[in-house]
Amino acid sequence: MEIIKYELMRREMPVEIPKTLGFGKIFTDHVFEMDYTSEKGWHNPIIKKLENLSVHPGTMFLHYAQGVFEGLKAFKTENGEVVIFRPDKHIQRLNNSSRRVCIPEVDPDFLLQALIELVSVEKDWIPNRFGESLYIRPFIFGSEPFLGVKPSSNYKLIILLSPVGAYYPEGFKPVKILVQDEYVRAVRKGLGECKTPANYAASLLAAEEAKGKGYSQVLWLDGVEQKYIEEVGTMNIFINLKDEVVTPKLNGSILPGVTRDSVIQILKDWKINVTERLISIDEVITEYKKGNVVGVFGTGTAAIISSVGWLTYKGFEMKFNNGQPGELDLKLFNELTSIHYGKSEDKHNWLTHIEKKEVEV
């Protein structure tokens, strides 16, 4: 692989991060880009000024949605270090998604190097306030101009950075979720386990209808029997029962969340009985009526832990902890954020530390 080139803009003024960040609305000065052709493979790696893309109207991604992406975060610890949370796991998932939609894989070590170098260049964009972070969005799309259903011959990989605010700026508040039984997001052996634009497009209509009814998100059931719970559109789901914490097993239609994996490991560290298995919505309702459901929570890169206060299926509403955050939810949220910001020991070596590097502009 080639050496990464730099074409950096010169800033006249220091970076000033807005006090109100939101999520995905503000972008840093630079991106990483790399191209692929069938003749050269992956080549031309460069960190350059952020600018609009110029694409041919026949670019294959625009017509056939051949693309993949990831989402991960960099943090500034309480002692001023810059760390990225589990980038190796995210890169592995990016390549898994790529294989499924016929995109050439990227060398994991080189992509990690590119991530580290870009974050190092843009380290001044990482917020200092607790709960805030630098969101990292690597994505790949088919860039060949051609109208015809086949894998693209050319691809572009871009890493985009965005400083983001706390997901719960007003505090850790439970969300209201509607169990979806009118639409299907994904089926086993399809694209459900891949992080692709098509997956998210498939979820939009149901999410918008749920919002119109006062719900934050939807919980999807399996696409064949419409019986077993799978995931929420933006996070994996956990059911906290009295004798076990259950999360749906990965069956090919559920995204293997990195935060999900981290939470399973933490629960095992705490000697809590956590299982990955099929769990039907009927089982959840039956256990709720027996008083055995302690709570429900979701896991994902954006929110980290999202406490579910209400879950509704076919007009039956289940309310957890009187609409307040669950004890386990808060404990997990505090543990993960403490690891992110260097307040707790990184027992599993999840943090990649970014060495300070000055780059000429």
PAKOL-301191 format. One record per residue (C-alpha): residue number from 1; residue in three letters; chain; z, y, x negated. Coordinates in nm, 4 decimals. Example, Ala and Ser with C-alpha at 12.3 -4.5 7.8 and 13.67 -1.06 7.14 Angstrom:
<atoms>
<1; ala; A; <0.7800; -0.4500; -1.2300>>
<2; ser; A; <0.7140; -0.1060; -1.3670>>
</atoms>
This chain:
<atoms>
<1; met; A; <0.0000; 0.0000; 0.0000>>
<2; glu; A; <-0.0784; 0.3520; -0.1177>>
<3; ile; A; <0.1778; 0.6080; -0.2278>>
<4; ile; A; <0.2791; 0.8419; 0.0554>>
<5; lys; A; <0.1197; 1.1847; 0.0177>>
<6; tyr; A; <0.2873; 1.5116; 0.1163>>
<7; glu; A; <0.1221; 1.8138; 0.2770>>
<8; leu; A; <0.4241; 2.0146; 0.3843>>
<9; met; A; <0.4388; 2.3518; 0.5502>>
<10; arg; A; <0.6464; 2.6260; 0.3895>>
<11; arg; A; <0.9203; 2.7561; 0.6172>>
<12; glu; A; <0.9948; 3.1259; 0.5902>>
<13; met; A; <1.3295; 3.0830; 0.7663>>
<14; pro; A; <1.5869; 2.8010; 0.7655>>
<15; val; A; <1.5757; 2.5512; 1.0504>>
<16; glu; A; <1.7701; 2.6708; 1.3545>>
<17; ile; A; <1.8501; 2.3922; 1.5973>>
<18; pro; A; <1.8881; 2.5201; 1.9553>>
<19; lys; A; <2.2291; 2.4788; 2.1141>>
<20; thr; A; <2.0730; 2.3148; 2.4205>>
<21; leu; A; <1.8539; 2.0256; 2.3106>>
<22; gly; A; <1.7950; 1.7956; 2.6057>>
<23; phe; A; <1.5946; 1.4841; 2.5243>>
<24; gly; A; <1.2440; 1.4719; 2.3791>>
<25; lys; A; <1.1659; 1.8393; 2.4320>>
<26; ile; A; <1.1874; 1.9741; 2.0756>>
<27; phe; A; <1.0008; 1.8394; 1.7739>>
<28; thr; A; <1.0439; 1.8805; 1.3995>>
<29; asp; A; <0.7895; 2.0420; 1.1655>>
<30; his; A; <0.6352; 1.7261; 1.0199>>
<31; val; A; <0.5112; 1.3790; 1.1144>>
<32; phe; A; <0.4142; 1.0683; 0.9232>>
<33; glu; A; <0.0605; 0.9412; 0.9825>>
<34; met; A; <-0.1328; 0.6379; 0.8644>>
<35; asp; A; <-0.4702; 0.4917; 0.9619>>
<36; tyr; A; <-0.6101; 0.1428; 0.9969>>
<37; thr; A; <-0.9683; 0.0225; 0.9793>>
<38; ser; A; <-1.0926; -0.3334; 0.9671>>
<39; glu; A; <-1.2484; -0.2579; 0.6264>>
<40; lys; A; <-0.9511; -0.0910; 0.4541>>
<41; gly; A; <-0.6485; -0.2184; 0.6446>>
<42; trp; A; <-0.3567; 0.0277; 0.6693>>
<43; his; A; <-0.4264; 0.3250; 0.4427>>
<44; asn; A; <-0.3981; 0.7018; 0.3954>>
<45; pro; A; <-0.0187; 0.7363; 0.4476>>
<46; ile; A; <0.0811; 1.1017; 0.4642>>
<47; ile; A; <0.3672; 1.3273; 0.5723>>
<48; lys; A; <0.2079; 1.6391; 0.7127>>
<49; lys; A; <0.2570; 1.9333; 0.9435>>
<50; leu; A; <0.2910; 1.8483; 1.3126>>
<51; glu; A; <-0.0267; 1.9421; 1.4957>>
<52; asn; A; <-0.2210; 1.8419; 1.8052>>
<53; leu; A; <-0.4353; 1.5312; 1.7863>>
<54; ser; A; <-0.8115; 1.5552; 1.8194>>
<55; val; A; <-0.9462; 1.2381; 1.9806>>
<56; his; A; <-1.2832; 1.1327; 2.1139>>
<57; pro; A; <-1.2943; 1.0993; 2.4974>>
<58; gly; A; <-1.3957; 0.7389; 2.4432>>
<59; thr; A; <-1.0885; 0.6539; 2.2357>>
<60; met; A; <-1.0009; 0.3010; 2.3433>>
<61; phe; A; <-0.6294; 0.3626; 2.3952>>
<62; leu; A; <-0.7072; 0.6187; 2.6668>>
<63; his; A; <-0.8994; 0.3569; 2.8645>>
<64; tyr; A; <-0.7317; 0.0253; 2.7852>>
<65; ala; A; <-0.3739; 0.1230; 2.6893>>
<66; gln; A; <-0.3665; -0.0678; 2.3605>>
<67; gly; A; <-0.0565; 0.0869; 2.2131>>
<68; val; A; <0.3040; 0.0168; 2.1122>>
<69; phe; A; <0.6047; 0.2328; 2.0277>>
<70; glu; A; <0.9692; 0.2314; 1.9250>>
<71; gly; A; <1.2714; 0.4554; 1.9654>>
<72; leu; A; <1.5614; 0.4761; 1.7215>>
<73; lys; A; <1.8019; 0.7386; 1.5916>>
<74; ala; A; <1.9255; 0.9051; 1.2754>>
<75; phe; A; <2.2735; 1.0564; 1.2614>>
<76; lys; A; <2.4684; 1.2893; 1.0395>>
<77; thr; A; <2.8063; 1.1322; 0.9698>>
<78; glu; A; <3.1323; 1.3237; 0.9627>>
<79; asn; A; <3.1134; 1.3405; 0.5813>>
<80; gly; A; <2.7596; 1.4814; 0.5868>>
<81; glu; A; <2.5653; 1.1634; 0.5091>>
<82; val; A; <2.2389; 1.0902; 0.6909>>
<83; val; A; <2.2041; 0.7393; 0.8359>>
<84; ile; A; <1.9533; 0.5532; 1.0537>>
<85; phe; A; <2.0859; 0.2898; 1.2948>>
<86; arg; A; <1.9260; -0.0546; 1.2533>>
<87; pro; A; <1.5718; 0.0550; 1.1552>>
<88; asp; A; <1.4853; -0.2952; 1.0314>>
<89; lys; A; <1.5458; -0.4384; 1.3800>>
<90; his; A; <1.3292; -0.1708; 1.5413>>
<91; ile; A; <1.0482; -0.2276; 1.2922>>
<92; gln; A; <1.0636; -0.6008; 1.3596>>
<93; arg; A; <1.0314; -0.5318; 1.7334>>
<94; leu; A; <0.7409; -0.2924; 1.6742>>
<95; asn; A; <0.5517; -0.5665; 1.4925>>
<96; asn; A; <0.6380; -0.8186; 1.7652>>
<97; ser; A; <0.4939; -0.5812; 2.0260>>
<98; ser; A; <0.1874; -0.5229; 1.8073>>
<99; arg; A; <0.1110; -0.8933; 1.7821>>
<100; arg; A; <0.1167; -0.9256; 2.1603>>
<101; val; A; <-0.1487; -0.6558; 2.2121>>
<102; cys; A; <-0.3642; -0.7412; 1.9072>>
<103; ile; A; <-0.2559; -0.4478; 1.6883>>
<104; pro; A; <-0.2397; -0.5228; 1.3129>>
<105; glu; A; <0.1169; -0.5503; 1.1874>>
<106; val; A; <0.2551; -0.2982; 0.9406>>
<107; asp; A; <0.4385; -0.4028; 0.6252>>
<108; pro; A; <0.8080; -0.3704; 0.7272>>
<109; asp; A; <0.9272; -0.2514; 0.3875>>
<110; phe; A; <0.6607; 0.0172; 0.3665>>
<111; leu; A; <0.7268; 0.1388; 0.7214>>
<112; leu; A; <1.0989; 0.1586; 0.6441>>
<113; gln; A; <1.0157; 0.3636; 0.3340>>
<114; ala; A; <0.7991; 0.5959; 0.5457>>
<115; leu; A; <1.0814; 0.6388; 0.7988>>
<116; ile; A; <1.3304; 0.7186; 0.5252>>
<117; glu; A; <1.1008; 0.9674; 0.3526>>
<118; leu; A; <1.0148; 1.1509; 0.6759>>
<119; val; A; <1.3802; 1.1733; 0.7841>>
<120; ser; A; <1.4688; 1.2952; 0.4350>>
<121; val; A; <1.2069; 1.5711; 0.4590>>
<122; glu; A; <1.3359; 1.6740; 0.8042>>
<123; lys; A; <1.7092; 1.6236; 0.7406>>
<124; asp; A; <1.7833; 1.9865; 0.8324>>
<125; trp; A; <1.6744; 1.9042; 1.1876>>
<126; ile; A; <1.9559; 1.6517; 1.2350>>
<127; pro; A; <2.2223; 1.8109; 1.4563>>
<128; asn; A; <2.5812; 1.8276; 1.3330>>
<129; arg; A; <2.7468; 1.8125; 1.6742>>
<130; phe; A; <2.9021; 1.4828; 1.7842>>
<131; gly; A; <2.6849; 1.3007; 2.0374>>
<132; glu; A; <2.3637; 1.4579; 1.9088>>
<133; ser; A; <2.1092; 1.2924; 1.6807>>
<134; leu; A; <1.7533; 1.2848; 1.5531>>
<135; tyr; A; <1.5370; 1.0652; 1.7736>>
<136; ile; A; <1.2648; 0.8753; 1.5852>>
<137; arg; A; <0.9495; 0.7705; 1.7707>>
<138; pro; A; <0.7035; 0.5504; 1.5758>>
<139; phe; A; <0.3919; 0.4623; 1.7749>>
<140; ile; A; <0.0533; 0.2996; 1.7182>>
<141; phe; A; <-0.2596; 0.3271; 1.9301>>
<142; gly; A; <-0.6163; 0.2016; 1.9230>>
<143; ser; A; <-0.8262; 0.4931; 1.7946>>
<144; glu; A; <-1.1803; 0.3518; 1.7986>>
<145; pro; A; <-1.4244; 0.5368; 2.0316>>
<146; phe; A; <-1.5725; 0.2520; 2.2346>>
<147; leu; A; <-1.6015; 0.1636; 2.6032>>
<148; gly; A; <-1.5513; -0.2089; 2.6264>>
<149; val; A; <-1.2569; -0.4439; 2.6674>>
<150; lys; A; <-1.1715; -0.5743; 2.3213>>
<151; pro; A; <-0.9144; -0.4978; 2.0509>>
<152; ser; A; <-0.9836; -0.1695; 1.8774>>
<153; ser; A; <-1.1171; -0.1845; 1.5205>>
<154; asn; A; <-0.9297; 0.1331; 1.4216>>
<155; tyr; A; <-0.5676; 0.2389; 1.4733>>
<156; lys; A; <-0.3423; 0.5327; 1.4037>>
<157; leu; A; <0.0309; 0.5085; 1.3347>>
<158; ile; A; <0.2434; 0.8199; 1.3788>>
<159; ile; A; <0.6168; 0.8774; 1.3407>>
<160; leu; A; <0.7383; 1.1716; 1.5474>>
<161; leu; A; <1.0882; 1.3216; 1.5242>>
<162; ser; A; <1.2884; 1.5064; 1.7885>>
<163; pro; A; <1.6452; 1.6413; 1.7704>>
<164; val; A; <1.8197; 1.5342; 2.0907>>
<165; gly; A; <2.1390; 1.6316; 2.2647>>
<166; ala; A; <2.4182; 1.4158; 2.3978>>
<167; tyr; A; <2.2923; 1.1945; 2.6803>>
<168; tyr; A; <2.5994; 1.2909; 2.8841>>
<169; pro; A; <2.6492; 1.6621; 2.8043>>
<170; glu; A; <2.9064; 1.6928; 3.0840>>
<171; gly; A; <3.0924; 1.3743; 3.0026>>
<172; phe; A; <3.0522; 0.9982; 3.0386>>
<173; lys; A; <2.9466; 0.9689; 3.4035>>
<174; pro; A; <2.8529; 0.6465; 3.5856>>
<175; val; A; <2.5032; 0.6182; 3.7325>>
<176; lys; A; <2.3774; 0.4971; 4.0689>>
<177; ile; A; <2.1218; 0.2142; 4.0572>>
<178; leu; A; <1.8975; 0.0561; 4.3213>>
<179; val; A; <1.8007; -0.3105; 4.2883>>
<180; gln; A; <1.4223; -0.3202; 4.3223>>
<181; asp; A; <1.2659; -0.5895; 4.5407>>
<182; glu; A; <0.9403; -0.4248; 4.6535>>
<183; tyr; A; <0.7634; -0.4038; 4.3173>>
<184; val; A; <0.7398; -0.6149; 4.0025>>
<185; arg; A; <0.7647; -0.4668; 3.6530>>
<186; ala; A; <0.6785; -0.7711; 3.4437>>
<187; val; A; <0.6506; -1.1486; 3.4485>>
<188; arg; A; <0.7354; -1.4111; 3.1885>>
<189; lys; A; <0.4611; -1.4568; 2.9284>>
<190; gly; A; <0.3354; -1.1068; 3.0086>>
<191; leu; A; <0.4165; -0.7758; 2.8382>>
<192; gly; A; <0.7761; -0.7417; 2.9552>>
<193; glu; A; <0.9237; -0.8236; 2.6144>>
<194; cys; A; <0.7011; -0.5658; 2.4422>>
<195; lys; A; <0.7558; -0.1924; 2.4109>>
<196; thr; A; <0.4156; -0.0785; 2.5345>>
<197; pro; A; <0.3035; 0.2237; 2.7411>>
<198; ala; A; <0.1751; -0.0113; 3.0124>>
<199; asn; A; <0.5260; -0.1460; 3.0734>>
<200; tyr; A; <0.6619; 0.1993; 3.1429>>
<201; ala; A; <0.3676; 0.3022; 3.3598>>
<202; ala; A; <0.4372; -0.0051; 3.5743>>
<203; ser; A; <0.7913; 0.1171; 3.6400>>
<204; leu; A; <0.7197; 0.4775; 3.7396>>
<205; leu; A; <0.6488; 0.4428; 4.1119>>
<206; ala; A; <0.9636; 0.2422; 4.1848>>
<207; ala; A; <1.1723; 0.4824; 3.9753>>
<208; glu; A; <1.0366; 0.7861; 4.1587>>
<209; glu; A; <1.1009; 0.6281; 4.4983>>
<210; ala; A; <1.4551; 0.5392; 4.3921>>
<211; lys; A; <1.5199; 0.8963; 4.2753>>
<212; gly; A; <1.4034; 1.0181; 4.6149>>
<213; lys; A; <1.6800; 0.8057; 4.7672>>
<214; gly; A; <1.9455; 0.9460; 4.5333>>
<215; tyr; A; <1.9469; 0.6767; 4.2634>>
<216; ser; A; <1.9181; 0.7342; 3.8889>>
<217; gln; A; <1.7195; 0.4197; 3.8065>>
<218; val; A; <1.6180; 0.0795; 3.9371>>
<219; leu; A; <1.7306; -0.2695; 3.8373>>
<220; trp; A; <1.4363; -0.5082; 3.8274>>
<221; leu; A; <1.4436; -0.8657; 3.9504>>
<222; asp; A; <1.2317; -1.1419; 3.7984>>
<223; gly; A; <0.8646; -1.1209; 3.8899>>
<224; val; A; <0.8267; -1.4773; 4.0207>>
<225; glu; A; <1.1202; -1.5608; 4.2473>>
<226; gln; A; <1.2518; -1.2039; 4.2898>>
<227; lys; A; <1.5945; -1.3589; 4.2462>>
<228; tyr; A; <1.7325; -1.3126; 3.8960>>
<229; ile; A; <1.8292; -0.9737; 3.7552>>
<230; glu; A; <1.6418; -0.8692; 3.4432>>
<231; glu; A; <1.6717; -0.5115; 3.3182>>
<232; val; A; <1.6778; -0.1491; 3.4209>>
<233; gly; A; <1.3636; 0.0486; 3.3350>>
<234; thr; A; <1.5240; 0.2155; 3.0326>>
<235; met; A; <1.8076; -0.0195; 2.9407>>
<236; asn; A; <1.9366; -0.3757; 2.9383>>
<237; ile; A; <2.2069; -0.4693; 3.1862>>
<238; phe; A; <2.5495; -0.6371; 3.1510>>
<239; ile; A; <2.7715; -0.7727; 3.4307>>
<240; asn; A; <3.1410; -0.7650; 3.3388>>
<241; leu; A; <3.3088; -1.0516; 3.5262>>
<242; lys; A; <3.6757; -1.1408; 3.5042>>
<243; asp; A; <3.6175; -1.4403; 3.2773>>
<244; glu; A; <3.2915; -1.3478; 3.1002>>
<245; val; A; <3.0457; -1.0683; 3.0276>>
<246; val; A; <2.6968; -1.1782; 3.1314>>
<247; thr; A; <2.3597; -1.0358; 3.0295>>
<248; pro; A; <2.0253; -1.1842; 3.1364>>
<249; lys; A; <1.8831; -1.4122; 2.8689>>
<250; leu; A; <1.5619; -1.3120; 2.6969>>
<251; asn; A; <1.2918; -1.5042; 2.8793>>
<252; gly; A; <0.9722; -1.3214; 2.7839>>
<253; ser; A; <0.9861; -1.0492; 3.0494>>
<254; ile; A; <1.2906; -0.8593; 2.9185>>
<255; leu; A; <1.2816; -0.6151; 2.6280>>
<256; pro; A; <1.5062; -0.7428; 2.3453>>
<257; gly; A; <1.7130; -0.4274; 2.3125>>
<258; val; A; <1.8614; -0.3391; 1.9746>>
<259; thr; A; <2.1669; -0.1833; 2.1408>>
<260; arg; A; <2.1917; -0.4970; 2.3568>>
<261; asp; A; <2.1995; -0.7093; 2.0427>>
<262; ser; A; <2.4607; -0.4815; 1.8863>>
<263; val; A; <2.6848; -0.4971; 2.1932>>
<264; ile; A; <2.6680; -0.8767; 2.2043>>
<265; gln; A; <2.7793; -0.8868; 1.8401>>
<266; ile; A; <3.0638; -0.6399; 1.8993>>
<267; leu; A; <3.1880; -0.8363; 2.2023>>
<268; lys; A; <3.1890; -1.1527; 1.9902>>
<269; asp; A; <3.3823; -0.9663; 1.7206>>
<270; trp; A; <3.6387; -0.8751; 1.9861>>
<271; lys; A; <3.6623; -1.2412; 2.0977>>
<272; ile; A; <3.5302; -1.1535; 2.4429>>
<273; asn; A; <3.3398; -1.4312; 2.6188>>
<274; val; A; <2.9808; -1.3001; 2.6334>>
<275; thr; A; <2.6966; -1.5184; 2.7592>>
<276; glu; A; <2.3200; -1.4817; 2.7851>>
<277; arg; A; <2.2023; -1.6688; 3.0921>>
<278; leu; A; <2.0197; -1.6433; 3.4219>>
<279; ile; A; <2.2235; -1.4513; 3.6769>>
<280; ser; A; <2.0950; -1.3915; 4.0277>>
<281; ile; A; <2.1583; -1.0841; 4.2361>>
<282; asp; A; <2.3126; -1.3163; 4.4964>>
<283; glu; A; <2.5644; -1.4380; 4.2357>>
<284; val; A; <2.6554; -1.0784; 4.1532>>
<285; ile; A; <2.7123; -1.0009; 4.5222>>
<286; thr; A; <2.9143; -1.3213; 4.5770>>
<287; glu; A; <3.1375; -1.2500; 4.2774>>
<288; tyr; A; <3.1742; -0.8868; 4.3881>>
<289; lys; A; <3.2949; -0.9945; 4.7318>>
<290; lys; A; <3.5478; -1.2249; 4.5622>>
<291; gly; A; <3.6734; -0.9326; 4.3546>>
<292; asn; A; <3.5531; -1.0872; 4.0298>>
<293; val; A; <3.3150; -0.8118; 3.9138>>
<294; val; A; <3.5081; -0.5806; 3.6820>>
<295; gly; A; <3.2101; -0.3542; 3.6227>>
<296; val; A; <2.8438; -0.3169; 3.5296>>
<297; phe; A; <2.6951; -0.1272; 3.2365>>
<298; gly; A; <2.3613; -0.0756; 3.0654>>
<299; thr; A; <2.2673; -0.0498; 2.6977>>
<300; gly; A; <1.9861; 0.1428; 2.5309>>
<301; thr; A; <1.8994; 0.3724; 2.2409>>
<302; ala; A; <1.9000; 0.6911; 2.4502>>
<303; ala; A; <2.2287; 0.6576; 2.6403>>
<304; ile; A; <2.3864; 0.3951; 2.4090>>
<305; ile; A; <2.6157; 0.2738; 2.6909>>
<306; ser; A; <2.5584; 0.3723; 3.0527>>
<307; ser; A; <2.8327; 0.2914; 3.3001>>
<308; val; A; <2.7078; 0.1849; 3.6457>>
<309; gly; A; <2.9210; 0.3185; 3.9280>>
<310; trp; A; <2.7124; 0.1958; 4.2215>>
<311; leu; A; <2.4615; -0.0870; 4.2649>>
<312; thr; A; <2.2719; -0.1294; 4.5929>>
<313; tyr; A; <2.0663; -0.4260; 4.7143>>
<314; lys; A; <1.9050; -0.4494; 5.0581>>
<315; gly; A; <2.1426; -0.1838; 5.1923>>
<316; phe; A; <2.4574; -0.3473; 5.0511>>
<317; glu; A; <2.6347; -0.1099; 4.8119>>
<318; met; A; <2.8688; -0.2331; 4.5412>>
<319; lys; A; <3.1034; 0.0279; 4.3977>>
<320; phe; A; <3.2736; -0.0299; 4.0637>>
<321; asn; A; <3.5950; 0.1287; 3.9307>>
<322; asn; A; <3.5930; 0.3782; 4.2183>>
<323; gly; A; <3.2855; 0.5386; 4.0659>>
<324; gln; A; <3.4609; 0.5972; 3.7340>>
<325; pro; A; <3.3602; 0.4639; 3.3893>>
<326; gly; A; <3.4760; 0.1105; 3.3158>>
<327; glu; A; <3.7332; 0.0532; 3.0431>>
<328; leu; A; <3.5041; -0.1835; 2.8497>>
<329; asp; A; <3.2077; 0.0556; 2.8889>>
<330; leu; A; <3.4001; 0.3403; 2.7290>>
<331; lys; A; <3.5392; 0.1168; 2.4564>>
<332; leu; A; <3.1888; -0.0002; 2.3614>>
<333; phe; A; <3.0494; 0.3530; 2.3729>>
<334; asn; A; <3.3274; 0.4791; 2.1468>>
<335; glu; A; <3.2831; 0.1882; 1.9044>>
<336; leu; A; <2.9075; 0.2342; 1.8671>>
<337; thr; A; <2.9238; 0.6119; 1.8327>>
<338; ser; A; <3.2047; 0.5757; 1.5804>>
<339; ile; A; <2.9781; 0.3532; 1.3720>>
<340; his; A; <2.6888; 0.6002; 1.4098>>
<341; tyr; A; <2.8951; 0.8909; 1.2788>>
<342; gly; A; <3.0795; 0.7035; 1.0046>>
<343; lys; A; <3.4158; 0.6991; 1.1794>>
<344; ser; A; <3.4358; 0.3181; 1.1970>>
<345; glu; A; <3.3543; 0.0532; 0.9405>>
<346; asp; A; <2.9929; -0.0637; 0.9414>>
<347; lys; A; <3.0872; -0.4330; 0.9341>>
<348; his; A; <2.7362; -0.5664; 0.9920>>
<349; asn; A; <2.5451; -0.3260; 0.7640>>
<350; trp; A; <2.3630; -0.1673; 1.0572>>
<351; leu; A; <2.3336; 0.1734; 0.8911>>
<352; thr; A; <2.0580; 0.2603; 0.6457>>
<353; his; A; <2.1803; 0.5477; 0.4288>>
<354; ile; A; <1.9333; 0.8197; 0.3347>>
<355; glu; A; <1.9680; 0.9478; -0.0188>>
<356; lys; A; <1.9377; 1.3226; -0.0645>>
<357; lys; A; <1.5882; 1.4066; -0.1797>>
<358; glu; A; <1.4454; 1.7504; -0.2439>>
<359; val; A; <1.0717; 1.7818; -0.1827>>
<360; glu; A; <0.8524; 2.0649; -0.3062>>
<361; val; A; <0.6754; 2.2543; -0.0286>>
</atoms>
